[in-house]
Amino acid sequence: MAHEQEKRNARRILEGLEDARLSTPEVFHLVSDADPALVYFLFAWLRARYPSSHPASDGVLGRLGSLCTDHPQVARMALAGEADSIVAWFEESHSYRDYTSREFVELVIDKLEG
């Protein structure tokens, strides 16, 4: 059950940042309990899916920036997560843009838990 809860939380983090469904403190609460590699993955997926040319990029990346500014430990978590070997595996053989949020969360959580 913890595996499914982790997937739900990861999707909530993405939804909270994409659609402003959650406040910054609510997103922080979810992120603070997450694996640093997962935090890095979620942030990298958002950056890849919302380049500056995307109409929603200002809102999405603005919320991400606010989260990291209001809670600097989140940025440190993501930075620490980038060093995880699973990140290298993913980035060598996959592209963030190839996955919907649901597919991405499934793949990453399964790999992190495996």
Residue frames as qw, qx, qy, qz and C-alpha x, y, z in Angstrom:
[[0.000, 0.883, 0.470, 0.000, 0.00, 0.00, 0.00],
 [0.335, -0.723, 0.098, 0.596, 2.89, 2.38, 0.65],
 [0.388, 0.005, 0.611, 0.690, 3.84, 1.99, -3.01],
 [0.094, 0.664, 0.632, 0.388, 0.41, 3.19, -4.18],
 [0.263, -0.887, -0.259, 0.279, 0.41, 6.02, -1.62],
 [0.420, -0.455, 0.307, 0.723, 3.76, 7.19, -2.96],
 [0.257, 0.300, 0.648, 0.651, 2.33, 7.27, -6.49],
 [0.083, -0.835, -0.532, -0.112, -0.70, 9.23, -5.32],
 [0.364, -0.792, -0.050, 0.488, 1.51, 11.73, -3.51],
 [0.401, -0.181, 0.470, 0.766, 3.76, 12.15, -6.55],
 [0.131, 0.543, 0.646, 0.521, 0.73, 12.80, -8.77],
 [0.225, -0.884, -0.392, 0.122, -0.60, 15.29, -6.21],
 [0.414, -0.562, 0.159, 0.699, 2.73, 17.15, -6.23],
 [0.274, 0.108, 0.587, 0.754, 2.62, 17.41, -10.02],
 [0.042, -0.709, -0.632, -0.311, -1.04, 18.44, -10.04],
 [0.343, -0.808, -0.273, 0.394, -0.42, 20.96, -7.29],
 [0.324, -0.471, 0.289, 0.768, 2.33, 22.61, -9.29],
 [0.195, 0.220, 0.690, 0.661, 0.72, 22.25, -12.72],
 [0.169, -0.606, -0.608, -0.484, -2.79, 23.37, -11.87],
 [0.069, -0.362, 0.367, -0.854, -2.32, 25.24, -8.58],
 [0.675, -0.396, -0.538, -0.313, -4.59, 22.67, -6.94],
 [0.718, -0.490, -0.353, 0.346, -2.51, 22.87, -3.77],
 [0.116, -0.983, 0.130, -0.057, -0.97, 25.77, -1.90],
 [0.410, 0.647, -0.580, 0.279, 2.80, 26.05, -1.59],
 [0.358, -0.454, 0.689, -0.437, 2.69, 24.78, 2.03],
 [0.899, 0.066, 0.295, -0.317, 0.58, 21.79, 0.96],
 [0.796, 0.529, -0.285, 0.069, 3.02, 20.91, -1.83],
 [0.092, 0.659, -0.646, 0.374, 5.91, 21.37, 0.58],
 [0.684, -0.301, 0.529, -0.401, 4.33, 18.93, 3.02],
 [0.953, 0.258, 0.117, -0.109, 4.14, 16.27, 0.28],
 [0.596, 0.674, -0.374, 0.225, 7.63, 17.00, -1.05],
 [0.204, -0.690, 0.590, -0.367, 9.25, 16.95, 2.37],
 [0.791, -0.193, 0.533, -0.230, 8.25, 13.28, 2.77],
 [0.859, 0.501, -0.033, -0.099, 9.46, 12.25, -0.70],
 [0.831, -0.125, 0.247, 0.483, 12.66, 10.58, -1.83],
 [0.101, -0.720, 0.217, 0.651, 15.14, 13.21, -3.10],
 [0.219, -0.064, 0.772, 0.593, 15.49, 11.37, -6.43],
 [0.149, 0.631, 0.755, 0.102, 11.72, 11.54, -6.86],
 [0.035, -0.857, -0.181, 0.482, 11.76, 15.26, -6.11],
 [0.168, -0.470, 0.520, 0.694, 14.44, 15.76, -8.76],
 [0.210, 0.223, 0.860, 0.408, 12.49, 13.66, -11.26],
 [0.113, 0.768, 0.618, -0.128, 9.24, 15.54, -10.70],
 [0.053, -0.822, 0.044, 0.565, 10.93, 18.92, -11.07],
 [0.204, -0.308, 0.681, 0.632, 12.84, 17.80, -14.18],
 [0.228, 0.442, 0.835, 0.235, 9.63, 16.45, -15.73],
 [0.080, 0.865, 0.391, -0.303, 7.89, 19.78, -15.12],
 [0.115, -0.697, 0.315, 0.634, 10.78, 21.75, -16.63],
 [0.225, -0.071, 0.814, 0.531, 10.82, 19.48, -19.69],
 [0.155, 0.563, 0.802, 0.122, 7.05, 19.56, -20.19],
 [0.011, 0.939, 0.322, -0.122, 6.75, 23.33, -19.69],
 [0.555, 0.053, 0.133, 0.819, 9.50, 25.05, -21.69],
 [0.031, -0.415, -0.149, 0.897, 9.32, 28.83, -21.91],
 [0.200, 0.013, -0.561, -0.803, 7.38, 28.50, -25.19],
 [0.229, -0.425, -0.875, -0.041, 4.51, 26.67, -23.44],
 [0.213, -0.635, -0.208, -0.712, 1.60, 29.00, -22.57],
 [0.714, -0.649, -0.199, -0.169, 1.37, 27.65, -19.01],
 [0.734, 0.153, -0.380, 0.541, 5.10, 27.75, -18.27],
 [0.010, 0.531, -0.272, 0.803, 5.01, 31.02, -16.34],
 [0.697, -0.472, 0.054, -0.537, 2.43, 29.67, -13.92],
 [0.971, -0.119, -0.202, 0.051, 3.87, 26.17, -13.52],
 [0.685, 0.231, -0.307, 0.620, 7.51, 27.18, -13.27],
 [0.129, -0.605, 0.188, -0.763, 6.55, 30.19, -11.15],
 [0.809, -0.478, 0.004, -0.343, 4.90, 27.88, -8.62],
 [0.921, 0.013, -0.217, 0.323, 7.94, 25.62, -8.70],
 [0.382, 0.470, -0.259, 0.752, 10.21, 28.62, -8.14],
 [0.427, -0.618, 0.121, -0.649, 8.04, 29.85, -5.27],
 [0.937, -0.316, -0.136, -0.065, 8.18, 26.43, -3.64],
 [0.802, 0.118, -0.221, 0.542, 11.99, 26.41, -3.81],
 [0.128, 0.555, -0.183, 0.801, 12.26, 30.03, -2.66],
 [0.597, -0.574, 0.050, -0.559, 9.85, 29.62, 0.25],
 [0.896, -0.354, 0.260, -0.060, 11.38, 26.27, 1.25],
 [0.250, 0.763, -0.582, -0.126, 15.09, 26.19, 0.25],
 [0.488, -0.299, 0.816, -0.082, 15.44, 22.66, 1.62],
 [0.795, 0.438, 0.376, -0.189, 13.30, 21.49, -1.32],
 [0.507, 0.800, -0.314, -0.062, 15.86, 22.81, -3.81],
 [0.151, -0.606, 0.774, -0.101, 18.59, 21.05, -1.79],
 [0.733, 0.033, 0.649, -0.200, 16.59, 17.81, -1.88],
 [0.762, 0.627, 0.099, -0.131, 16.25, 18.00, -5.66],
 [0.255, 0.803, -0.538, 0.016, 19.95, 18.73, -6.03],
 [0.408, -0.394, 0.809, -0.155, 20.81, 15.72, -3.85],
 [0.791, 0.263, 0.500, -0.233, 18.39, 13.55, -5.82],
 [0.578, 0.746, -0.252, -0.213, 20.09, 14.44, -9.09],
 [0.012, 0.623, -0.782, 0.023, 23.13, 12.43, -7.95],
 [0.760, -0.050, 0.590, -0.269, 21.12, 9.21, -7.61],
 [0.222, -0.220, 0.834, 0.454, 22.14, 6.50, -10.09],
 [0.379, 0.521, 0.764, -0.034, 18.52, 6.00, -11.16],
 [0.229, 0.854, 0.062, -0.463, 18.53, 9.53, -12.56],
 [0.045, -0.551, 0.672, 0.493, 21.51, 8.70, -14.78],
 [0.324, 0.151, 0.921, 0.153, 19.77, 5.51, -15.93],
 [0.349, 0.724, 0.545, -0.237, 16.61, 7.39, -16.85],
 [0.162, 0.866, -0.113, -0.459, 18.29, 10.31, -18.56],
 [0.182, -0.416, 0.768, 0.452, 20.54, 8.05, -20.64],
 [0.122, 0.132, 0.936, 0.302, 17.70, 5.99, -22.05],
 [0.061, 0.700, 0.711, -0.024, 14.50, 8.04, -21.76],
 [0.090, 0.304, 0.107, 0.942, 13.11, 11.48, -22.44],
 [0.099, 0.284, 0.612, -0.731, 10.91, 13.28, -19.95],
 [0.397, 0.284, -0.126, -0.864, 8.71, 14.59, -22.74],
 [0.378, 0.050, -0.842, -0.381, 7.78, 11.07, -23.84],
 [0.264, -0.296, -0.883, 0.252, 5.67, 10.43, -20.73],
 [0.369, -0.693, -0.286, -0.549, 2.38, 11.72, -19.45],
 [0.252, -0.588, 0.504, -0.580, 2.42, 12.55, -15.77],
 [0.890, -0.209, 0.221, -0.340, 0.70, 9.28, -14.88],
 [0.922, 0.302, -0.192, 0.147, 3.08, 7.17, -17.00],
 [0.319, 0.646, -0.464, 0.516, 6.08, 9.01, -15.62],
 [0.488, -0.526, 0.455, -0.528, 5.07, 8.58, -12.00],
 [0.980, -0.043, 0.079, -0.178, 4.36, 4.86, -12.54],
 [0.798, 0.441, -0.289, 0.291, 7.75, 4.28, -14.16],
 [0.165, 0.639, -0.475, 0.583, 9.79, 6.28, -11.69],
 [0.622, -0.463, 0.392, -0.495, 8.12, 5.01, -8.52],
 [0.996, 0.048, -0.008, -0.080, 8.31, 1.42, -9.74],
 [0.685, 0.486, -0.357, 0.410, 12.01, 1.86, -10.47],
 [0.093, -0.630, 0.464, -0.616, 12.71, 3.62, -7.16],
 [0.755, -0.338, 0.340, -0.446, 10.88, 0.92, -5.23],
 [0.949, 0.239, -0.180, -0.099, 12.34, -1.96, -7.26]]
